[in-house]
Amino acid sequence: MTACDLGLVGLGTMGANLARNLADHRISVALHDPAPGTAARLAGELAGRGQAAPSLADLVGALKAPRTIFLMVPAGAAVDQSVDALLPLLTVGDAIVDGGNSLYMDTERRVETCAAHGVDFLGFGLSGGAEGARHGPSIMAGGGPSVGRLAPMFRAIAAQAEGEACFAHVGPGGAGHFVKMLHNGIEYALMQLIAESYQLMHGMLGLSPAEMAAVFRTWAGGDLGGFLIEAAARVLATPDVDTGRPLIDLIEDRAGQKGTGRWAASATLDYGVAAPTLAEAVHARCLSALKPERVAAQTALGSPMRFFAGDRTAFVADLGAALLAANVAVHAQGFATLAAASAEKGWALDLGQIARIWRGGCIIRSRLLAAIAAAYGRNADLANLLRDPDVWAIVAPRDPAWRRIVGAAVAHGVPAPAFASALSYVDAYRTGRLWANMIEGQRDLFGAHGFGRVDRPGRFHADWAKS
C-alpha cells in the first residue's frame, strides 16, 4: 500500500467503525491497537484501504506528510500516554486528533504541550455512538490550523442533514470537546425527561410497555420527533429473547454514567449559568445508583406513588405537550452555557451552526433543532433561546399542560425532577422580581456583605432589627 491518509489508534467498536467509514469514502487508514491481531483483522476488512501497524513508529512511518494521527482511546491517562509516545516520532506540522470524550481543559493542556513540539493537537467531539461512527457522526472540531487541512476528510464521513454535512470547526483549543460535553449534558437531561415520562405512564397510568411504545411512536412522528424518542419506542417494544417478557421490565433501574454529564453540570456552575435541569439529570442518575438503599427506604417509609384515576388519554396528550416544552427549556439551558463559555474563553461559538450540525448523526438529533438553528440565524446574539418569538410559541401554548403534569406527578408521588426543574427555570427566567432580595438581606445580616437598593445606586449595609 502507498502512504496512508490517516493513522488511527484504538480499534474498539467506535474506532473500528470509524475506520470502516473512512475506507468507504476512499480514505486510506493506518491502524494500530495494543490488542494483538486486532489491526491486522480490521485491515483485512477494508478492501485495500487499511494497513496494520504493529507499533506507533510503524504507524507514523505509514503516513503521508504532514501526518495526522486520530486517537480513539479512553479519555484521561490513555490520551496522555498516547501523546507522550507519539511526540518523539512526529515533526513540525504534524497533527494529533483526540476523538474521545476528553475533558476540554485536558485538551487545552495538551494543545500547549504539543505546540511546544510544533505539533498541532486537535479535540474533535464525535456524537452518534457506534452507528454514527460507522455511517456518519456529528463532528464538533476544535483546534488550530490543521482543522482546515482535515476538514474535507471529516466532512466527507460526517452525517448529512438536509444536504449539509454535520461537521463544523466550532472554535480553537478545547472548544470542540466543550461543545460535545454540553451536547452530552443536554442528552442526559432529555433522557431523564423521557425516563420520567415512562415512569408517569407506567406508575400512574398502568400502561403496558406495548402501549407506551405506541405512544412514543406517535410522538416520534410529530413535533417531538428525534432519535431519543425513537429509541425509547424501540426499548419499550423489545421482548426478552429468553423469557418473551418485555425487556424493559427486566432491566435494573440503576443508570450508568461516564462523567460527561457531570462535567457539563459542573461547567454551568463554573460559568455562572442557571441550568438546573442539566444538574438534576445527573443527580437523578446518582439517586438511581442507590438501589439497595431505595428498596430499604420503601419498605421502611412506604411508597409515595398513587394510581391515577382520571382521563388517561388526556393525561398522555398533556404529557407529550409537557415533554416538548421541557425539551425547549433544556436546550435553552445548554445553549446559554455555550454562550457564556464562548464569551469568557473568546471562542466565538456560532450557536446556530452548532444547532445545525446536531440535526444529523448525533444522539440528540431532533426536529426541534431546526427551530433552534433558525432562531440563532435570526439573532446570533439572542440572550436566551426562550426570547425568540418562534421558540416561545412552542412553549407558551403547552404551559398549562406542563403545569398539569408536574402537579399530577407531585400529587401522585411520582418523582419528576427534570420536568419540575425545567418548569421552575422557565418561570424564574420570566419573573422580573425574584426572591433574591431575601437572600441578600440575610447575607448582610450575618456576614455584612452589603446589598444593592432599587431606589438608589451603590452598596449598603443595614443595622438589622433585633428579634
N, C-alpha and C positions, 0 to 999 in steps of 0.2 A: 504493500500500500504506500502511496505517496504521503507526504506530511499531512497530518490531520488538522481540521479547523479548530477543534476544541478538545481540551483534556477534561475528563470527568472523574472525580474522586468520590467514591461512596456509591455503591451499586445495590443498595437496598431497594425496596419496592419503588420509592419515589425516584431514586437515581436511575434505576434500570428503565423505568417508564419514560423518563426524560430522554435517555439515550435513544430509545425507540422512536420517540417523537422527532428528535433531531435527525436521525437516519432517514425517517420518512420524508424529510424536507431536504434530502441530499446534502446534509451536513455531516462530515466525517468526524468520528469521535475516538480519541484515545482513551482507554478505560483502565481504571485502577481501583482495586478493592483489596483490603487486607485478607479477606477470606480466600483461601487457595481455590483456584479454578473458577471463581465467580466471573472474573473479567473475560477469561477465555470462552466460557459458555455463552456469555452475552454477545461477545464479538461474533461468535458463530451464527447468531440470530440476525445480525444486522446487514446481511447481503452485501458484504464487502465494504461497508461504511463504518465498521468498528474494528479497532486494533487493541488487543490486550497489552497492557504494560505491567510487567511483574513488579517494577519498582517505580518510585516517583521520578527517579532520574531517567528511567526509560520513558515515562510519560512525557516529561519535558522534552526529551530528545525526539519524540514523535510528532511534535507540533510545528506548525508554520509560525514564522515570526511576523509581527510581535505575538507572543504566546499568551493564551488565555486558559487558565485552569478554573473549572467550576467545581466548587465544593458542595457535595450533598451529604454532609456528615452531621451528627447531632450537635446542637448548639452547645457552646461552652468550651470545655477544655479541648475537645476534639478539633475544633476550629483552630484554636491557638497552636496545637501540636502540628496540624497540617501546615499552617502558615510558617511556623518555625522551620519545618523540614523543607519547604519549598523555596524560601527566600534565597538560600545559598545557591540554588540551581537556576535562578531566574536572572534576567538582565534588565537594564533600564528600558522602560516602555512596555514590559510585560504586565499582565493583569491577573489578579486572583478575584474570583467572584464567589461570595458566600450566598448560596441559595437556600439556606436553612432559616429557621425561626430564631435568629440571634437577637439578643437584646441590643437595641440601637446604640446604646452607649458603648458596648463592647465593639460594635462595628466602627464607631468613630475612633476608638483607641487603636484598632487595627489599621485604619486608614493612615494614621500618623506613623505607626511602626513601619508599614510597607513603603510609605513615601520617602522615608529616610534611605531606602534602598533603590529608589527610583521606580518602584513597582506600584501600580495603581490597585488599590483594594476597593472593591465594589460590594455593596449589600443589595441583593435582589430579593424582594419579598415575592414568593410564589404562592398562589392560592388555587385550590381546586382538588387537593388530595391526589390520590394515585391516578384516578381517571383524568383529572386535569393535566397532570404531568404527561400522561400518555397522549391525550387528544387535544390539549390546548389549555394552559393555565392562564390566569390573570397575573401579569408580571408588573411589579412595582419596583422599578430600577432606581437605585440610589448610588451616587458616587460621582467621580470626576470625569475627565475627558475620554476615557476608554468606553464609556457608555455609548457615545456616538458611533464608535467603530463597531460595537457589538449589536447595536440596535437592529440592523436588518436581519441578523440571525435570529434574535429573540422575538422580533415582531412576526417573523415567519411561523414560529412554533406556538405563538400565543393563541388564545381563544379569539373568536370573532363575535362581535355584537353589531348587528345591523351594518355589516360590511366593514367595520372598523376593528383593527387589531386591539386587543385588550392588553396593550403594552404601553408604558409611559416612563420616561425619565422624570421622576417626580421631584427630585432635588438632590443636593450634594450630600456628602458624608453619610450619616446614618438615616437619612430621610426615607429611603426605601423600606428599611426594616421598621422604622417608626410607623409608616403608613400601614404596613402589613400587621403590625401589632395592634393598631386601632381597628383594622378590619376584624381581627380576632376578638377584640373586646366587644365590638358590635355583634359579632357572631354569637358570643356567649349569651348576650342579653336577648337576642332573637330566639335562640334555642330555649332559654328559660321561659320566655313568653309562650312558646309552643308547648313546652312541658306543663306549664300551668293551665293552658287551655285543655290539654289532655286530662289533667287531674280534675279540673272542674267538670268536664263531661263524664269522666269515669266515676269520680267520687260523689258528685252531687246528683247527676242525672242517671247514673247507672247504665250509660251506653256501652254496648259491646265494642270490642276492637274493630269488628267489621263495620259497625255503624259509624264509629269515629273515622275510620279510613274513608268512608263515603263523604263525610263532612269535609275532611281535609282535601279530598279530590275536587269537591265543589269549590272550595276556597282557591285551590291551585288554578282553576280555570277563570278566576276573576281578578279583582284588583290586588288580592293577596298573593297572586302567582309568583312563585320563585322556587329555587332549589330546595330550601329547607322545608317549605310546606309540602312539596312533592315527596321529600324524604320521609316526613312524618307519616304521610299516607302509606308509603311502602312499608315502613316499620310496622304500622298497625295491621296491614293486610298480610303479613308474612306468617305462615304457620311454622311451628317447630317440626323439624323433619323426624324426630324420634317419637313424639307424642301426638302430633297433629293439633295440639293446642295452640292458641295464638302465642307467638314467641314473646310478644311484649309482656305477657303475664308471667313469663319465666325469667325475665331479666331482673337482676338485683338492682334495687333503687339506690345505688351509690355511683355518682358521676365522677369520672376521672377528669384530670386536667394536667396540662403540661407546662403551665406557667404564663403563657402569653396573655390570657385574660387578666391574671393578677397583675402583670406588668402594665397592661393598659389601664386598669383601675388605679394603680399607683401613679401613672403618668398624669391622670386627670387631677390628682392632688398636687403633683409636682408643678403643674402649670396653672393651678388655681381655678380649674374648670368644674362647674357643677355637672356631674354625670352620675347621678345616684343609681340609675338602673344598670350601668356597666358594673358598678361595685356590687349591687345586690345580686347580680348573676353569679359573681364569684363567691359571695357569702352563701348563696343557696347551694352551690356545689360543696362548700365546706360543711354546711349543715347535713347534706345528704351523706357525707362520709361518716357521720356519727350513727351508723345503723344500729349497733347493739344498744347504744345509749338511748336512741329514739324509741326502740322497741320496749326497753325497760321503762321509759317515761310514759309511754302509752298505757302500759299495764298499771303503773303506779298512779297516774294522774287522769287517765281516761282520754279517749279520742275526742277532739272537738268537732269532728266532721258530722254534718247533718245532711239528710237527704232532701232534695229539692222537690217540692210538691206543686210547683207552678207549671206554666206552659213551656214545655221543653223546646218546642220549635222556635218560639220567640226568644228563649234564652240562647239557643245556638246562633240565631241571627244577631243578637246583641254581642255575643262573644266574637263573631267574625268582625263586626264593626269595631269593637274594642281592640282587637288584635291589630288591625290595620292602623288605628290611631296610635297605639302604643309603639308600633314599629317606626312610625314617623318620629316619635319622641326619642327613641333610641338612636336613630340616625342623627337627629339634631344634637344630641349629646356627643356622639362620636365626632361629627364634623366640627363642632365647637372646639373640641380638644385638638383636632388637627390644625385649626386656625390659630389657636393660642400658641401651640408649639412652633408653628411656622413663623409667627411674629417674633417670638423670643429667640429662635435659632437663626432667623434670617433665611429660611429655606424657600420662601415664595411659593409655597404649595398652591397648585391650581386645583381647587376643590371640585370644580366642575369636571375637570379631566379625570380626577380620581373616581368620581361617581361613574363616569363613562367606562373606565376600564374595569370597574366592578360589575358591569352589566352582563359579562360573559365569563365563563371559566371558573370564577371564584365561588366559594361556599355561600356567600350572602347575596348572590345574584338574584335579582327580583325585578318585577315591573316597576316598583317604587323608585328604583334608582334612575330611571329615565326622567321622572318628575324632579328628582333632586338635581340631576345634571342640568336640566332646563332652568331650575331656579338659580343656580350659580352662573349659568350662561347669561341670565338677565341682569344679575348683580353679583359680580365676583367678590364684593366686599360685604355681602349680606351679614348682618350682625348675628343672626341666628336663623337656622332653616325655617323655624316657625313663623318668621316675619315675612316670608314670601307668600303673597296672596293665594297663589295656586296650591301651595303646600298646605297652608292653613285651611283652605277649602276642603282638603281631605280630612282634616281633624275635626273641624267645627261641627259638622252635622252628626258626627259619631260620638260627640262628647256625652250626650245623655245615656247612650248605650254603655259607654265606658264606665260611667258612674254606677249604672245599674249592676254591671258585672263586678266591680270592686265591692260595692255594697253587699251584693249577694254572697260573694266569697267570704267577707267578714262575718256576715250573719250566719253562714252555714259552716264556719270553722275550717274553711279550705285555705291554706296559706297561698297567697298570690303576691309575693313581694315585688315582682317585676311589674305587674300591672299597676299595683298601688304606687310604687315609687315613680313610675313614668307619669302617672296622672298627677301626682303631687309636684313633680318637676314642671309640668306644663302650667299647673295652677300657680305655682310660685313665680314662674317666669313672667306671667302676665298679671301679677299683683303689684301695684305701684308702691304700696307701703306694707312692708313685711314686719315680722316680729323682732327684727334685729335691734330695734331701739331698746327693748328689754335686756337683751344680751349686753349691749353697750353700757346700759345703766349698771348692771351687776358687775361688769368688769371694772368700771370706775369705782364702784363702792368697795370692792375688796382688793383691787390692785392699783387704783389711781391711774388707770390707763388713759383717762380722758375720753371725750366724746365730741362729736360734731352736733351742731344745732340746726334746725330747719329755718330759724328766723335770723341768723347772723353768721358770718364766716368765722373760722378759727376753731381751735380745740379748747375744751372747757373741762373743769373739774368741779364737782358739786360737794357741798357739805351735806351728806345724806342724813335724813331723819333717823333718829334712834327709835328702835322698836320698844 
